C-alpha cells in the first residue's frame, strides 16, 4: 500500500494538489472542445470516411477523436509542433537564432518561443484549408460556400491556437510538459470506447493477434521504462574554497546523462513529418491532372507499405533524438558552469577538455538510447510485417503506448521532485 500512502501525501500538499487539479481542469476543457463540431457538417458521413482511411484514423487517435468530429480543435497541436520543428531546424542555419536559444537565458527562450507561436498561425491556416479541401474532394463533406469555408478556417485556426495556449498553461502552472500531456489525453480519451468495441465484436479466431499485441505492449512498456530511467553518471568533484571563516566545496557528486534525454519528443516530431507527405499525396490523388494524380497515388501506395513506413519511422526517430538533444543539451555551457563553480571531472582538465569529454560520453549513450527508442517505435510494424496481423491496430498501439508511458513517467518524476522539495523546506 506504499503507492496509496504516496497518493495521500500528494493530495496533502496544497501547492501540488492545486497544480494537479489545474491540469485536470484544463484537460477537461480540451476534451470538451474536441467534441464541439464545426456547424453545417454531416458527422455520420465523415465518421464513415474516417473508418475507411487508416492514415486519418491514426491522426484521429492522437487528437482524441477531434478529427472525425471535425471539431474546432481538429488539428490538435500539429501546427504548433510543426512550427517548433521548423524554428529549431533554423537554429542550425542561423547563428543568431542559436545564440538566442542557448546563450540569452530565459529572455532569449521566451523570444524563441514567441516566434514559434507566430509561425503556428499561418501553418494552422494552411492545414485547415488543406484538410477541408481534402474532405470535400473525397466526398466526406459537402462543398462549402466561400463564406463558410472562411469561417471554418478561422474557427479551426482559433482552436489550434487555443490548444497551444492550454499546453503552455499546463507547462507553466501545472505538472509536466503541456504538449505531451494533451497528446496523452487525446490517446487515452477513446480507450474505454475501444475496449467496449473489442468486447462487443470479439471473435475467438482473432485471439492470437490480441495475445500477441498484449505481449508486445508489455515488452514496449518495459523497454520505455528502462530507456527513460537509464542514466550514465559522470563523477564530479568540487574544489575546496575558503571565504571568510567558512569553507565551501570539497564534495563529490555526479552529473547524470540520460540514455534518452529527448524523451517522447522525437516520436511526436517523427510522426508529424512522416504523415505530412502522405497527406499531400492523398490530397493530390483527386486532382484534375491525370499525371499528378497517378504520381501522387504511387507515392501514397509506396509510403503505405509497412516496411517503407517502418523504415522511415525508424530513421526519423533516430535522427530527431540526436537533433533535439543537440538543441537542448550543450556540453560547452555545462563545462563552463562547472568551471565557474569550481567543479571538475576527475582526470579531465576544466573548460574545453571537459566539454569534449561530455560530448563524447553524450554521443555514446545517445546512440544506444536513440537506437533503442527507434526499435521500440517500429516493433509493432515489424511484427505486423512478419505475421500479417492487423497493421493499423499494431502501429497505433505501439506508438501510443510509447507516448503514454513516457508522459506518465515524466509526470511522476516531476511530482516526486516537488514532494522532495517540500520535505527539504520542512527541514
C-alpha positions as CSV (number, residue, x, y, z in Angstrom):
1,X,0.0,0.0,0.0
2,X,3.0,2.3,-0.3
3,X,1.6,3.8,-3.5
4,X,-1.6,4.7,-1.7
5,X,0.4,6.5,1.0
6,X,2.3,8.4,-1.6
7,X,-1.0,9.4,-3.3
8,X,-2.3,10.7,0.1
9,X,0.9,12.7,0.5
10,X,0.5,14.3,-2.9
11,X,-3.0,15.5,-2.1
12,X,-2.0,16.7,1.4
13,X,0.5,19.1,-0.3
14,X,-1.8,22.1,-1.1
15,X,0.5,23.5,-3.9
16,X,0.9,20.2,-5.6
17,X,-2.8,19.3,-5.3
18,X,-3.8,22.6,-6.8
19,X,-1.4,22.0,-9.8
20,X,-2.8,18.6,-10.4
21,X,-6.4,19.8,-10.2
22,X,-5.5,22.7,-12.5
23,X,-4.1,20.2,-15.1
24,X,-7.2,18.0,-14.8
25,X,-9.5,21.1,-15.3
26,X,-7.6,22.1,-18.5
27,X,-7.7,18.5,-19.8
28,X,-11.5,18.5,-19.3
29,X,-11.7,21.8,-21.2
30,X,-9.6,20.3,-24.1
31,X,-11.9,17.2,-24.2
32,X,-15.0,19.5,-24.3
33,X,-13.5,21.4,-27.2
34,X,-12.7,18.2,-29.1
35,X,-16.5,17.4,-29.1
36,X,-17.7,20.7,-30.4
37,X,-18.1,20.3,-34.2
38,X,-17.9,23.0,-36.8
39,X,-21.5,24.0,-37.8
40,X,-23.1,22.6,-41.0
41,X,-21.2,19.3,-41.2
42,X,-22.7,15.8,-41.7
43,X,-20.8,13.9,-38.9
44,X,-22.1,10.5,-39.8
45,X,-20.8,10.6,-43.3
46,X,-17.5,12.0,-42.0
47,X,-17.0,9.2,-39.4
48,X,-17.8,6.6,-42.2
49,X,-15.0,8.2,-44.2
50,X,-12.5,8.0,-41.3
51,X,-13.3,4.3,-40.7
52,X,-12.1,3.6,-44.2
53,X,-8.9,5.7,-44.1
54,X,-6.1,4.3,-42.0
55,X,-3.9,7.4,-42.1
56,X,-6.6,9.8,-41.0
57,X,-7.6,7.3,-38.4
58,X,-4.1,7.4,-37.0
59,X,-4.2,11.2,-36.8
60,X,-7.7,10.9,-35.2
61,X,-6.2,8.8,-32.4
62,X,-3.7,11.4,-31.4
63,X,-6.3,14.2,-31.2
64,X,-8.8,12.0,-29.2
65,X,-11.5,11.8,-31.9
66,X,-11.5,15.5,-32.7
67,X,-10.7,14.8,-36.3
68,X,-13.7,12.5,-37.0
69,X,-15.9,15.0,-35.2
70,X,-14.5,17.9,-37.4
71,X,-14.3,19.8,-34.1
72,X,-12.9,23.2,-33.5
73,X,-9.7,21.7,-32.4
74,X,-9.5,19.1,-35.2
75,X,-5.8,20.0,-36.0
76,X,-4.8,19.3,-32.4
77,X,-1.2,20.5,-31.6
78,X,0.0,19.6,-35.1
79,X,0.6,23.2,-36.3
80,X,2.4,24.1,-33.1
81,X,4.6,21.0,-33.2
82,X,5.5,21.7,-36.8
83,X,6.3,25.3,-36.2
84,X,8.6,24.2,-33.3
85,X,10.4,21.8,-35.5
86,X,10.9,24.4,-38.2
87,X,12.2,27.0,-35.7
88,X,14.6,24.5,-34.1
89,X,15.9,23.5,-37.6
90,X,16.5,27.1,-38.3
91,X,18.9,27.3,-35.3
92,X,21.3,25.1,-37.3
93,X,21.2,27.6,-40.2
94,X,21.0,31.0,-38.5
95,X,23.6,31.5,-35.7
96,X,21.6,34.4,-34.3
97,X,18.7,32.1,-33.5
98,X,21.0,29.5,-31.9
99,X,22.6,32.2,-29.8
100,X,19.1,33.5,-28.7
101,X,18.1,30.0,-27.7
102,X,21.2,28.8,-25.9
103,X,23.0,31.9,-24.7
104,X,20.5,34.6,-23.8
105,X,18.8,32.7,-20.9
106,X,15.1,32.9,-20.2
107,X,14.6,36.1,-22.1
108,X,16.1,34.5,-25.3
109,X,14.0,31.4,-24.9
110,X,10.9,33.5,-24.4
111,X,11.6,35.3,-27.7
112,X,12.4,32.0,-29.4
113,X,9.0,30.5,-28.2
114,X,7.2,33.7,-29.4
115,X,8.5,33.1,-33.0
116,X,7.2,29.5,-32.8
117,X,3.7,30.8,-31.7
118,X,3.7,33.3,-34.6
119,X,4.6,30.7,-37.1
120,X,1.8,28.4,-35.8
121,X,-0.9,30.8,-37.2
122,X,-0.1,30.5,-41.0
123,X,0.6,26.8,-40.6
124,X,-2.8,26.3,-38.9
125,X,-4.5,28.2,-41.7
126,X,-2.8,26.2,-44.4
127,X,-3.5,22.9,-42.7
128,X,-7.1,23.8,-42.1
129,X,-7.7,24.7,-45.7
130,X,-5.9,21.6,-47.0
131,X,-7.9,19.3,-44.7
132,X,-11.2,20.8,-45.6
133,X,-10.4,20.7,-49.3
134,X,-9.3,17.0,-48.9
135,X,-12.6,16.2,-47.2
136,X,-14.6,17.9,-50.0
137,X,-12.7,16.2,-52.8
138,X,-13.1,12.8,-51.1
139,X,-16.8,13.3,-50.7
140,X,-16.6,13.2,-46.8
141,X,-18.3,16.6,-46.5
142,X,-20.4,18.7,-48.9
143,X,-18.8,21.5,-50.9
144,X,-18.7,24.5,-48.6
145,X,-19.7,28.0,-49.8
146,X,-16.9,30.6,-49.7
147,X,-18.2,32.3,-46.5
148,X,-18.5,29.0,-44.7
149,X,-15.0,27.9,-45.8
150,X,-13.5,31.2,-44.5
151,X,-15.3,31.0,-41.1
152,X,-14.4,27.3,-40.8
153,X,-10.7,28.0,-41.4
154,X,-10.8,30.9,-38.8
155,X,-12.6,28.6,-36.3
156,X,-10.1,25.7,-36.8
157,X,-7.1,28.1,-36.6
158,X,-8.5,29.6,-33.4
159,X,-9.0,26.0,-32.0
160,X,-5.3,25.1,-32.7
161,X,-4.1,28.3,-31.0
162,X,-6.5,27.6,-28.1
163,X,-4.9,24.2,-27.6
164,X,-1.4,25.7,-27.9
165,X,-2.4,28.2,-25.1
166,X,-3.7,25.3,-22.9
167,X,-0.5,23.4,-23.4
168,X,1.7,26.3,-22.4
169,X,-0.5,27.0,-19.4
170,X,-0.1,23.4,-18.2
171,X,3.7,23.6,-18.7
172,X,3.9,26.9,-16.8
173,X,1.4,26.4,-13.9
174,X,0.8,22.7,-13.8
175,X,2.9,19.5,-13.7
176,X,4.8,18.1,-16.7
177,X,5.1,19.1,-20.4
178,X,1.7,20.6,-21.6
179,X,2.1,19.5,-25.2
180,X,2.9,15.8,-24.2
181,X,0.1,15.8,-21.6
182,X,-2.6,17.0,-24.2
183,X,-1.4,14.3,-26.7
184,X,-1.5,11.8,-23.9
185,X,-5.1,12.8,-23.0
186,X,-6.1,12.5,-26.7
187,X,-4.7,9.0,-26.9
188,X,-6.4,7.7,-23.7
189,X,-9.7,9.5,-24.3
190,X,-11.1,6.8,-26.6
191,X,-9.7,3.9,-24.6
192,X,-13.0,3.0,-22.9
193,X,-14.9,3.0,-26.1
194,X,-12.2,1.0,-27.9
195,X,-12.3,-1.7,-25.1
196,X,-16.1,-1.7,-25.4
197,X,-15.9,-2.1,-29.2
198,X,-13.4,-5.0,-28.8
199,X,-15.6,-6.7,-26.2
200,X,-18.8,-6.4,-28.4
201,X,-17.0,-7.6,-31.6
202,X,-15.0,-10.3,-30.0
203,X,-14.0,-13.1,-32.4
204,X,-12.3,-16.1,-31.0
205,X,-10.4,-16.6,-34.3
206,X,-8.6,-13.3,-33.5
207,X,-7.4,-14.4,-30.1
208,X,-3.8,-14.9,-31.2
209,X,-3.3,-11.3,-32.6
210,X,-4.8,-9.9,-29.4
211,X,-2.5,-12.0,-27.2
212,X,0.5,-11.0,-29.4
213,X,-0.5,-7.4,-29.1
214,X,-0.7,-7.7,-25.3
215,X,2.7,-9.3,-25.1
216,X,4.3,-6.7,-27.4
217,X,2.6,-3.9,-25.3
218,X,4.2,-5.3,-22.1
219,X,7.6,-5.5,-23.9
220,X,7.3,-1.9,-25.1
221,X,6.3,-0.7,-21.7
222,X,9.3,-2.4,-20.1
223,X,11.6,-1.1,-22.8
224,X,10.3,2.5,-22.4
225,X,10.7,2.4,-18.6
226,X,14.2,1.0,-19.0
227,X,15.3,3.6,-21.6
228,X,13.7,6.5,-19.8
229,X,15.2,5.7,-16.4
230,X,18.7,4.6,-17.5
231,X,21.5,7.2,-16.8
232,X,25.2,7.4,-17.2
233,X,26.6,9.1,-14.1
234,X,29.8,11.2,-14.6
235,X,31.7,11.8,-11.3
236,X,32.2,15.5,-10.5
237,X,34.4,16.9,-7.7
238,X,34.3,20.4,-6.3
239,X,37.5,22.1,-5.1
240,X,37.6,23.5,-1.5
241,X,37.3,27.2,-1.3
242,X,37.7,29.4,1.8
243,X,35.5,32.5,2.1
244,X,36.0,34.4,5.4
245,X,35.8,31.8,8.2
246,X,33.9,29.3,6.2
247,X,35.0,26.5,3.8
248,X,32.9,25.6,0.7
249,X,33.2,22.8,-1.7
250,X,35.3,19.7,-1.3
251,X,32.4,17.4,-2.1
252,X,32.0,14.7,-4.7
253,X,28.8,14.2,-6.7
254,X,27.9,13.1,-10.2
255,X,26.4,14.6,-13.4
256,X,23.7,12.3,-14.8
257,X,23.3,12.0,-18.5
258,X,20.1,10.2,-19.5
259,X,20.2,7.4,-22.1
260,X,17.4,9.3,-23.9
261,X,17.4,13.0,-22.9
262,X,14.9,13.8,-25.6
263,X,12.1,11.7,-24.0
264,X,9.0,11.3,-26.2
265,X,9.6,14.4,-28.3
266,X,11.4,12.5,-31.2
267,X,8.3,10.2,-31.6
268,X,6.0,13.2,-31.9
269,X,8.3,15.0,-34.3
270,X,8.8,11.9,-36.4
271,X,5.0,11.3,-36.7
272,X,4.4,14.9,-37.7
273,X,7.0,14.7,-40.5
274,X,6.1,11.2,-41.6
275,X,2.4,11.9,-42.1
276,X,2.8,15.1,-44.0
277,X,3.9,13.7,-47.4
278,X,1.2,11.0,-47.3
279,X,-1.5,13.7,-46.6
280,X,-0.3,15.8,-49.5
281,X,-0.2,12.7,-51.8
282,X,-3.8,11.7,-50.8
283,X,-4.9,15.3,-51.5
284,X,-3.4,15.3,-55.0
285,X,-4.8,11.9,-56.0
286,X,-8.2,13.5,-56.6
287,X,-6.7,16.4,-58.7
288,X,-7.7,17.2,-62.3
289,X,-4.3,16.4,-63.8
290,X,-4.0,12.7,-64.5
291,X,-0.2,12.6,-64.3
292,X,-0.1,14.4,-61.0
293,X,-2.9,12.2,-59.7
294,X,-1.2,8.9,-60.8
295,X,2.2,10.1,-59.3
296,X,0.5,11.0,-56.0
297,X,-1.2,7.7,-55.9
298,X,2.1,5.8,-56.5
299,X,3.7,7.9,-53.7
300,X,0.8,7.2,-51.4
301,X,1.0,3.4,-52.0
302,X,4.8,3.4,-51.6
303,X,4.6,5.3,-48.2
304,X,1.7,3.0,-47.1
305,X,3.9,-0.1,-47.4
306,X,4.5,-1.3,-43.9
307,X,8.3,-1.9,-44.4
308,X,8.8,1.5,-46.0
309,X,6.7,3.3,-43.4
310,X,8.5,1.4,-40.6
311,X,12.0,2.1,-42.0
312,X,11.3,5.8,-42.4
313,X,9.8,6.0,-38.9
314,X,12.9,4.3,-37.5
315,X,15.3,6.7,-39.2
316,X,13.3,9.8,-38.3
317,X,13.0,8.8,-34.6
318,X,16.8,8.1,-34.5
319,X,17.7,11.4,-36.2
320,X,15.3,13.5,-34.2
321,X,16.6,12.0,-30.9
322,X,20.1,13.3,-31.8
323,X,18.8,16.6,-33.2
324,X,16.6,17.5,-30.2
325,X,19.4,16.6,-27.8
326,X,21.8,18.8,-29.8
327,X,19.5,21.7,-29.5
328,X,18.6,21.3,-25.7
329,X,21.9,19.9,-24.3
330,X,25.0,22.0,-24.6
331,X,28.2,20.3,-23.2
332,X,30.2,23.6,-23.6
333,X,27.9,25.6,-21.4
334,X,27.8,22.8,-18.8
335,X,31.6,22.6,-18.8
336,X,31.7,26.4,-18.4
337,X,29.2,26.4,-15.5
338,X,31.2,23.6,-13.8
339,X,34.4,25.6,-14.0
340,X,32.8,28.7,-12.6
341,X,31.5,26.7,-9.6
342,X,34.9,25.1,-9.0
343,X,33.8,21.7,-10.3
344,X,35.8,19.3,-12.4
345,X,35.6,15.7,-13.7
346,X,38.5,13.7,-12.2
347,X,41.3,13.2,-14.7
348,X,39.9,15.8,-17.1
349,X,41.0,19.4,-17.4
350,X,38.3,22.0,-16.8
351,X,37.0,24.0,-19.7
352,X,37.3,22.8,-23.3
353,X,38.6,19.3,-22.4
354,X,35.6,18.8,-20.1
355,X,33.2,19.9,-22.9
356,X,34.8,17.4,-25.4
357,X,34.6,14.6,-22.8
358,X,31.0,15.3,-22.0
359,X,30.2,15.4,-25.7
360,X,31.9,12.1,-26.3
361,X,30.0,10.4,-23.4
362,X,26.7,12.0,-24.6
363,X,27.1,10.7,-28.2
364,X,27.9,7.2,-26.9
365,X,24.9,6.9,-24.6
366,X,22.7,8.8,-27.0
367,X,23.4,6.3,-29.8
368,X,22.2,3.4,-27.6
369,X,19.2,5.4,-26.5
370,X,18.2,6.5,-30.0
371,X,18.6,3.0,-31.3
372,X,16.5,1.5,-28.5
373,X,13.8,4.2,-28.9
374,X,13.6,3.6,-32.7
375,X,13.4,-0.2,-32.3
376,X,10.6,0.1,-29.8
377,X,8.7,2.6,-32.0
378,X,8.8,0.3,-35.1
379,X,8.5,-3.0,-33.2
380,X,4.7,-3.3,-33.9
381,X,5.3,-2.6,-37.6
382,X,8.0,-5.4,-37.7
383,X,5.6,-7.9,-36.1
384,X,2.8,-6.9,-38.5
385,X,5.1,-7.3,-41.5
386,X,6.2,-10.8,-40.4
387,X,2.8,-12.1,-39.2
388,X,0.4,-10.1,-41.3
389,X,-1.6,-9.1,-38.2
390,X,-3.8,-6.0,-38.5
391,X,-1.4,-3.2,-39.3
392,X,-3.4,-0.3,-38.1
393,X,-4.0,-1.6,-34.5
394,X,-0.4,-2.6,-34.0
395,X,1.0,0.6,-35.3
396,X,-1.2,2.8,-33.2
397,X,-0.8,0.6,-30.2
398,X,3.0,0.6,-30.2
399,X,3.3,4.4,-30.8
400,X,0.5,5.3,-28.4
401,X,1.9,3.1,-25.6
402,X,5.4,4.7,-26.1
403,X,3.9,8.2,-25.7
404,X,1.6,7.3,-22.8
405,X,4.3,5.5,-20.7
406,X,6.9,8.3,-21.3
407,X,4.4,11.0,-20.3
408,X,3.4,9.1,-17.2
409,X,7.0,8.6,-16.1
410,X,7.8,12.3,-16.8
411,X,4.8,13.5,-14.7
412,X,5.7,11.1,-11.9
413,X,9.3,12.4,-11.8
414,X,8.2,16.0,-11.5
415,X,5.6,15.1,-8.8
416,X,8.3,13.2,-6.9
417,X,10.8,16.1,-7.2
418,X,8.2,18.6,-5.9
419,X,7.4,16.3,-2.9
420,X,11.2,16.1,-2.1
421,X,11.4,19.9,-2.3
422,X,8.6,20.2,0.2
423,X,10.5,17.8,2.6
424,X,13.6,19.9,2.3
425,X,11.7,23.1,3.0
426,X,10.2,21.5,6.1
427,X,13.7,20.6,7.3
